[in-house]
Amino acid sequence: MLFDVNLAKTVHNEYEMRLQEHRMLRAVARIRRERQGAHPFTLAYRRVVNWLQSNLNLADAQRSATPVTNPQTPCLDC
C-alpha cells in the first residue's frame, strides 16, 4: 500500500481544525467563568478546601467517637 500524501494532508488538516476548535471552546468557557467572578484557580482551591474540611470533620468524628483512656498528659508542677 502506497502512502497517500493528499490523504495525510487531509487528515492532518482535520486534526488541526478540531484542535483549534477545542482550544477556542476552552477559551470561551474560561472567559465565561472569569466573567462570573471565578478566578481560574478558584474552582481548584474550593475543591481542595472542601476535601480538607471533609477530612478534618471525619478526623473530629473519629476522635470524638473513640474514648480516651489513660491520657498521657505531662506534669505541669514538676
MARMISE-374336 format. One line per 3 residues: number of its first residue (from 0); their letters; for each residue y, z, x of N, C-alpha, C, O. Coordinates in Angstrom, 1 decimal. Each point is the difference from the previous one (the first is absolute). Layout:
BEGIN
NUM = a = Y Z X Y Z X Y Z X Y Z X  ...
//
This chain:
BEGIN
0 = mlf = -1.2 0.0 0.9 1.2 0.0 -0.9 1.2 0.0 0.9 0.2 0.8 0.9  0.7 -1.7 -1.1 1.2 -0.1 0.8 1.1 0.9 -0.6 0.0 0.4 -1.2  0.8 0.1 2.1 1.1 0.9 -0.3 1.1 -0.8 -0.7 0.6 -1.0 0.6
3 = dvn = -0.2 1.3 -1.8 1.0 -0.7 -0.7 1.4 0.6 0.2 0.2 1.2 -0.4  0.6 -1.8 1.2 1.3 0.5 0.3 0.9 0.2 -1.2 0.7 1.0 -0.1  -0.7 -2.0 -0.8 0.8 0.1 -1.2 -0.4 1.2 -0.9 0.8 0.7 -0.5
6 = lak = -2.1 -0.5 0.4 -0.5 1.2 -0.8 0.4 1.3 0.7 0.4 0.9 -0.7  -0.5 -0.9 2.0 0.4 1.3 0.7 1.5 0.2 -0.2 0.4 1.2 -0.2  0.4 -2.2 0.3 1.5 0.2 -0.3 0.2 0.4 -1.4 0.9 0.9 -0.2
9 = tvh = -1.6 -1.4 -0.8 0.2 0.3 -1.4 -0.4 1.5 -0.2 0.7 0.7 -0.6  -1.8 -0.3 1.2 -0.5 1.4 -0.2 1.0 0.9 0.7 0.4 1.1 -0.5  0.1 -1.4 1.7 1.0 0.8 0.7 1.3 0.1 -0.8 0.6 1.1 -0.1
12 = ney = -0.1 -2.2 -0.4 1.2 0.0 -0.8 -0.2 0.9 -1.3 0.9 0.7 -0.3  -2.0 -0.8 -0.3 -0.3 0.8 -1.2 0.0 1.5 0.4 0.6 0.8 -0.7  -1.2 -0.5 1.8 0.0 1.4 0.5 1.4 0.5 0.2 0.3 1.1 -0.4
15 = emr = 0.5 -1.9 1.1 1.4 0.4 0.3 0.8 0.2 -1.2 0.8 1.0 -0.1  -1.0 -1.9 -0.9 0.7 0.2 -1.3 -0.4 1.3 -0.7 0.9 0.7 -0.5  -2.2 -0.4 0.4 -0.4 1.2 -0.6 0.4 1.3 0.7 0.4 1.0 -0.6
18 = lqe = -0.3 -1.1 2.0 0.4 1.1 0.7 1.5 0.2 -0.2 0.5 1.2 -0.1  0.3 -2.2 0.1 1.4 0.1 -0.3 0.3 0.5 -1.4 0.8 0.9 -0.2  -1.6 -1.3 -0.8 0.1 0.5 -1.4 -0.3 1.5 0.0 0.7 0.8 -0.7
21 = hrm = -1.7 -0.4 1.4 -0.4 1.4 0.0 1.1 0.8 0.7 0.3 1.1 -0.5  0.3 -1.5 1.5 1.1 0.7 0.7 1.2 0.1 -0.9 0.7 1.0 -0.1  -0.4 -2.1 -0.7 1.1 0.1 -0.9 -0.2 1.0 -1.1 0.9 0.7 -0.4
24 = lra = -2.1 -0.7 -0.1 -0.3 0.9 -1.1 0.1 1.5 0.5 0.4 0.9 -0.7  -0.9 -0.7 1.9 0.1 1.4 0.6 1.5 0.3 0.2 0.4 1.2 -0.3  0.4 -2.1 0.7 1.4 0.3 0.2 0.7 0.3 -1.3 0.8 0.9 -0.1
27 = var = -1.1 -1.7 -1.0 0.5 0.3 -1.3 -0.4 1.3 -0.5 0.9 0.8 -0.5  -2.1 -0.4 0.7 -0.5 1.4 -0.4 0.8 1.1 0.8 0.3 1.0 -0.6  -0.1 -1.3 1.9 0.7 1.0 0.8 1.4 0.2 -0.5 0.5 1.1 -0.1
30 = irr = 0.2 -2.3 -0.2 1.4 0.1 -0.4 0.0 0.7 -1.4 1.0 0.8 -0.2  -1.9 -1.1 -0.7 0.0 0.7 -1.3 -0.1 1.5 0.2 0.7 0.8 -0.6  -1.6 -0.4 1.5 -0.2 1.5 0.3 1.3 0.6 0.5 0.4 1.1 -0.3
33 = erq = 0.2 -1.8 1.3 1.3 0.5 0.6 1.1 0.1 -1.1 0.8 0.9 0.1  -0.8 -1.9 -1.0 1.1 0.1 -1.0 -0.3 1.1 -1.0 1.0 0.5 -0.6  -2.2 -0.1 0.5 -0.3 1.2 -0.9 0.2 1.3 0.7 -0.2 1.0 -0.6
36 = gah = 0.6 -1.1 1.9 0.4 1.2 0.7 -1.2 0.6 0.8 0.2 1.0 0.6  -1.3 -1.7 -0.5 -1.1 0.4 0.8 0.1 -0.6 1.4 -0.1 -1.2 0.2  0.3 2.1 0.8 0.0 -0.5 1.4 -1.5 -0.4 0.3 -0.9 0.5 -0.5
39 = pft = 0.8 -1.5 1.4 -1.4 -0.5 0.3 -1.0 1.1 0.4 -1.2 -0.1 -0.3  1.7 1.1 1.0 -0.8 1.1 0.4 -0.2 1.1 -1.0 -0.8 0.9 0.1  1.6 -1.0 -1.2 0.0 1.1 -1.0 -1.4 0.1 -0.7 -0.5 1.1 -0.2
42 = lay = -0.1 -2.2 -0.1 -1.2 0.0 -0.7 -1.1 0.6 0.8 -0.8 0.8 -0.4  0.7 -1.2 1.7 -1.0 0.5 0.9 0.3 1.5 0.2 -0.9 0.8 0.1  2.2 -0.4 0.0 0.3 1.4 0.2 -0.4 0.8 -1.2 -0.6 1.1 0.2
45 = rrv = 0.8 -1.6 -1.4 -0.5 0.7 -1.2 -1.5 0.2 0.0 -0.5 1.1 -0.4  -0.2 -2.1 0.8 -1.5 0.1 0.1 -0.4 1.1 0.9 -0.9 0.8 -0.3  1.5 -0.8 1.5 -0.3 1.1 1.0 0.3 1.3 -0.5 -0.8 1.0 0.1
48 = vnw = 2.0 -0.8 -0.7 0.4 1.3 -0.6 -1.0 0.4 -1.1 -0.4 1.2 0.0  0.1 -2.1 -0.9 -0.9 0.4 -1.0 -1.4 0.4 0.5 -0.6 0.9 -0.5  0.2 -1.6 1.5 -1.3 0.3 0.6 0.0 1.4 0.7 -0.9 0.8 -0.2
51 = lqs = 2.0 -0.5 0.9 0.1 1.3 0.6 0.1 1.1 -1.0 -0.6 1.0 0.1  1.4 -1.2 -1.2 0.1 1.0 -1.0 -1.4 0.2 -0.7 -0.3 1.2 -0.3  -0.4 -2.2 0.0 -1.3 0.2 -0.6 -1.0 0.7 0.9 -0.7 0.9 -0.4
54 = nln = 0.8 -1.2 1.7 -0.9 0.8 1.0 0.5 1.4 0.1 -0.9 0.9 0.1  2.2 -0.6 -0.1 0.5 1.4 0.1 -0.4 0.7 -1.3 -0.4 1.2 0.1  0.5 -1.8 -1.3 -0.4 0.6 -1.2 -1.5 0.3 0.0 -0.4 1.1 -0.5
57 = lad = -0.4 -2.0 1.0 -1.4 0.2 0.1 -0.3 1.2 0.9 -0.9 0.8 -0.3  1.6 -0.8 1.5 -0.2 1.1 0.9 0.4 1.4 -0.6 -0.7 1.0 0.2  1.8 -1.0 -0.9 0.4 1.2 -0.7 -1.0 0.5 -1.1 -0.3 1.1 -0.1
60 = aqr = -0.2 -2.1 -0.6 -1.0 0.3 -1.0 -1.3 0.6 0.6 -0.6 0.9 -0.5  0.2 -1.5 1.6 -1.2 0.5 0.7 0.3 1.4 0.6 -0.9 0.8 0.0  2.1 -0.6 0.5 0.3 1.3 0.6 0.0 1.0 -1.0 -0.5 1.2 0.2
63 = sat = 1.1 -1.4 -1.4 0.1 1.0 -1.1 -1.4 0.2 -0.6 -0.2 1.1 -0.6  -0.7 -2.1 0.6 -1.3 0.2 -0.6 -0.9 0.8 0.9 -1.0 0.6 -0.6  1.1 -0.6 1.9 -0.9 0.8 0.8 0.6 1.3 0.3 1.2 0.1 0.5
66 = pvt = -1.9 1.0 -0.8 0.5 1.3 0.3 0.1 0.3 1.5 -0.9 -0.4 0.7  1.9 1.2 -0.4 0.2 0.3 1.4 -0.8 1.3 0.3 0.3 1.1 -0.7  -1.2 -1.1 1.6 -0.8 1.2 0.3 0.3 0.4 1.5 -0.1 -0.9 0.8
69 = npq = 0.4 2.1 -0.6 0.2 0.5 1.4 1.1 -0.8 0.7 -0.3 -0.7 1.0  1.5 0.8 -1.5 1.1 -0.8 0.7 0.2 0.5 1.4 0.0 1.2 0.3  0.3 -2.1 0.6 0.2 0.3 1.4 1.6 0.1 0.2 0.6 -0.9 0.5
72 = tpc = -0.1 2.0 -0.9 1.5 0.2 0.2 0.2 0.8 1.2 -0.7 1.0 0.2  1.7 -1.4 0.6 0.3 0.8 1.2 0.7 1.3 -0.3 0.7 0.1 -1.0  -0.9 0.9 1.8 0.6 1.3 -0.2 1.5 -0.1 0.5 0.2 -0.3 1.1
75 = ldc = 0.7 0.6 -2.0 1.4 -0.1 0.3 0.5 1.3 0.7 1.1 -0.1 0.7  -1.8 1.2 -0.8 0.5 1.2 0.6 -0.6 0.2 1.4 0.4 1.0 0.7  -1.3 -1.9 -0.2 -0.6 0.2 1.3 1.0 -0.3 1.1 -0.4 0.1 1.2
//
